[in-house]
Amino acid sequence: MALTEAVVREALKKVKFPGLSRDIVSFGFVRGVRVDGGSVEVEIVMTTANQSAGEAVERDARTALEALPGVTSVKLDCKVQAPQAPQAATPPRTALPGVRYKVAVASGKGGVGKSTVAANLALALLREGAAVGLLDADIYGPSQQMMMGCTDKPRVSPEEKILPVDGNGVKVMSLGFLMDPDQPVIWRGPMVMKALQQFIEDVEWGTLDYLIVDLPPGTGDAQLTMTQQVPLDGAVIVTTPQDVALIDARKGLAMFQKVNVPVLGVIENMSAFVCPHCGNRSEIFKHGGGRRTAEQLGVPFLGDIPIDPEIVVGGDVGTPIVVSHPDSAAAEAFRALAIAVRRQIERA
């Protein structure tokens, strides 16, 4: 068998990179091969932080080549390059410079009343004297435009910024303003991230004390985009008392902890129903699970919200219960939540 470059390369395929099953040829480390009679010259350039790997590869390559029939001499030029340190990313533009506090309202699963809590929390903070905005980041199921009673469409300023719509005194922005309510949003991750980025960068929020961000349920692209694009000051986890909701609430809480967003606490929604006629209390979805979860995970328990049919009615007609029935037990619970959030975020 004649000694050729192909034969040399085939022999070098038997040389594995230390600790791996892949060979140095398939890695692309063999940069040059020269064969002159029985003389073989090979250039090997490896990129690795393991400096000792070079010695092992050179030894094994020499053994493999010297075993080839017809080889009289082997010259190896084996170099090891350290991996380049990743370049520092360009610092993002200051997001929402006029907003003092950015608070996410999140849940591990759908159906726990997260958007209702976000709307009433925003209005409760407004009643406490704060300037408040509400960003509906629930791309796949936007609802704040209806819950907050917004009938106008967003306008564009002379500076080509989108102007939020007023909803009961709160500045509201939602994809629901721009979409056909009967058409589903069938978007992949990059489109979701682009839409949220536009809500952050291209909306003229002005000067706000609080921007409440109503996140979609779960732990996906929208949540990661918000934590990457916006320096959130805290997150409120909404759950209901039953165990299946609490399992998902723990996942949502763990996500915020992993991305270094302070968890302001857990709020238990749909905690119990008090009959307006007889005063009897019915714990329809159990009770106390939110407090136990908060205690187990070492985060504050922000309170519980009772079941009240007026909460549903208010959300459907665009006047949440904090506005429509400000003296109700549910409205009082939302005001207590607002005070608890304010204390937690100012303490953080």
N, C-alpha and C positions, 0 to 999 in steps of 0.2 A: 504494500500500500504506500503510495507516494505521500510524502510529508507536505501538506498544503495548509493554507490558512484555515480552510473549513475543518480540517482534521484537528488543528490546534484548538479552534473554538469549541468543537464537539467535546474534546478532552476537558476543557475548562468548565463545561456544563456540570461536571461531577464535583466541582468545588462549591460548596455551600457557604453562604454567609453565616458566620458564627451565631448559633442559637436559632437559626431559621432554616426552613426546608427549601428555600429558594436559592438558586445558584447565581453566581456573580455575572454570568452572561445575560440572563433574563433581567437582572437588575440594571443592566446597562453599564456596569462598572468596567468592562473590558473595552478600552477606548481604541487600541491599535494592536495589530498583529503583523509581524514581519517574519517571513521564512526565507532563509538563504542556505540552500543545501540542507545540512543537518543542524544549522544554527537557527534558534528561535528567539525572537525578541517580542515581548508583550508589555503593553502599557495598561496598568490598572489604576483607576481613580475612583475612590470610594468617598461618599459623603456620610459620615457617621460621627457621633460623639464618642464612640467606643474606640479609643486609640489602639488598644490591644488587638482589635479585629484585623488591622492591617498586617500584623505579624503572622496571625493564623492563616489569613488568606494567602499571603505570599508563600508560606511554608507548604500549604496544600496544593497551590498552583504549581510550584516547582516540582513537587512529587508527581503530580499528574502528567506534567510535560516531560519529565525525564524518563517516565515509563513508556513513552511513545517510541515505537521502532524507528530507527534512523536518526534520532535526536543525538547530537554530539555536544551541544552546549545550549544553555538556557540563560537568557538575560531578562530579568524582571525589573520593571520600573513601577513600583507599587507606592501610590500616594494616598494619604488619608486627609480629607478635608472636613473641618468641623462645620456643622450646619449653620447657616446664617441666622442670626437672631432676627425674629420677625420685626418688621418696621412698625413703629408706633402708629396706630390709626389716627387719622386726622380728627381732632376733637370735634364733636358735633356742635352745630350751632346751638346757642342757648335756646332751649325750648320754652315757650310760654313765659317770656320775661316779665310780663305784667301780672302773673298769677302767683300769689303768695304760697298757697298750699294746693297740691294736687293729690286727691284722694280717690283710689280705685274702690269700687264696690264689686265684689266678685262672689262666685259660688262654684262649688265643685261640680254641680249638676243643675240641669234646668228644672223649672217648676217650683222653685222655692221662694219666689217673689222678690228676686234680686232687683229687677227694674222698678218695682213698686217701692222698695226700700230706698233705692237711689233717688227717685223722684221726691219722695217725702222727706228724705234727709236733706236734699238741696233746699226745699221749701222751709224746712225747720231752721236751717242755718240762716236763710234769708230773714225769717221772723226774729232771729237773734241779732239782726242788724248787720249781717255780712253781705258783701257783694258776691254773688254766686253764679257760676256757669255750670252747665250740665252737658257733658259730651257722651252721646250714645255711641259707644264703640261696639255694640252688639251688631256686627255687620250682617249676620245672617237672619236676625230677627229684631230689627229696629222697632221700637215702640214708644220712645219718649215723645215723639212729635204728637202722638195721640194722647198719651197720659198727661202731658203738660198743657194740652189745649191749644196747640200752635196751629193756626189756620193759614198764616202767611208762608210764603216761600222765602228762602234766604236771598238777599240781594248782594251785589258786588260793589265794593267801595271804589272811589276814583283810583286808589292805590292797587286795585285788582285783588283785594282781600275779600273773602266771604264773610258776610256779617251774620252773626247768629240771630235766631228768631226769639222774640220775647215770649216766655211761657209763664204766666202768673208772676212776673217780675224776675224770673231766672233766664239767663242767656242760654239758649238751647241750640245744639247742633246735632243732627242725626242724618244718617243715610236715608231714613224714611222720607225726608223732604225731597229727595232727588229720584226716588225709585217709584215705579208703579206698585201700589200695595198688593196687587194680585199676582205679581211676578216674583218667583223665587230668585235669590241671589246665589248663582251657581259660579262661585269663584274659587280659584286655587289660591294657595298661600301667598304668592307674590302680589296678587291683585288686592288681597285683604290688607297686606302691609302697606301697599301704595295708597289705598284709600285712607287708612289711619294716619299715615304720614301727612297727607294733605289736610286732614282735620287738625293736625297739630301745627303745621307750618303755615297754612294758607287761610286760616280762620282768624279774624280780628276779634280776639277775646277781650282786648282792652285790659283794664285794671280790675282784678278780682281778688277777693280774699280766699275763695275756695273754687276749685274746679272739680266737680264730682264726675268721675269717669265710670260709666255703666259698662262693664266688661261683659262679653258673652260668657256663658257657662263653660266650665272645663279649664284645661291647661294647654292651650294651643297657640297658633300663630299670633292671634290678636293680643293675647296676654304677653307673649314674649316681645312683640313689637312695641307695646306700650312701655314695658319695663326698660327696653333698650333706647327708645326715642325720648321718653319723658322721665325726668328724675322724680318719680313718685315719692311723696312724703309719707305715704302710708296706705294700707289696704284694710278694708272691712270685709270680713267673710260672712256671708249670709247662709244660714242653714235652717232647716226645719227639725223638729225634735226626733223624728224616726231614725233608726239606726242606719238605713241605707243612705240617707242624706248626710249623716255625720261622717260616714266613711269617705264620701267624696269631698266633704268640707276639709277633712284632714289633708287630702291630696292638694287642694287649692292652697291651703295654708303653707304646706311644705314647699310648694312652688315659689311663693313669694319669699320665703326664707332663703331659698337657694339663690335667688337673684338679688338678694340683699335689699328687699323692700320691707320696711317695718310693718308688721301686722298690728294694726291698732286694736284689733279684738274681734270677737265673734258676736253676731246678733242672731237670736233665735226668733224666726218669723213663724206666724201661724201657731203661736204657743198654746193658746187655749181659747175657747169660746165661752163668753158669759152671756146668758140669755137676757135680753133686755126686758123681758116680761116677768120672769120669776127670779132672776139673779143667780140661777144655778150655773156653776162652772163645769164645762165639759172639755176634757183634754183629748180632743179628737185625734191629734197626731202624736200623742204622748206629751211629755213635758220634762224639761230640765236637761235634755240631751246637749243643748248648746253650752250650758254652763259647765257640764261635766267635761265636754270636749275641750273647752277653753282651759279648764283647770289641769287636765291631763297634758296639754301641750304648752302650758306655761304662758298663755296670753290672756289679756283682759277679757272678761265677759261684759259686753256693752249693754245687755238688757234683752228683754223679749217683747215682741209685738203680738198683741192678741188678734184673734180672728174677728173680723167685723165686716159684714156685708157691704157697709158703706165704703170700705177701702176699694172693693171691686167696682162699685158704682162710680166712685170718684175717678178712678183710673180710666174707666170707659168713656166718661163724658168730658175728661180734660180738666177736672178740678179735684186733685188729690185730697185726701181726707184732712190733711193739715190745713187746707184752705176751706174745704166745704164744711167740715165739722171740727173746728179748732178746739172745742171743749170736750171732745170725746176721749175715751181712754186710749184709743189707738193714736190719736194726734198727740196726746200727752206723752205716750211712749216714744214717738218719733222725736219729739222735742228733747226728751231725756237722752235719746241716742245722739242727737246733735251736740248736746252739751258734753257728753262722754267723749265723742270724737274730737271735739275742740280741745278738751283737756289732754287727751292722749297725744294729739299731734303737737300741741305746744310744749308738751313735756319731752317729746322725742328729740 
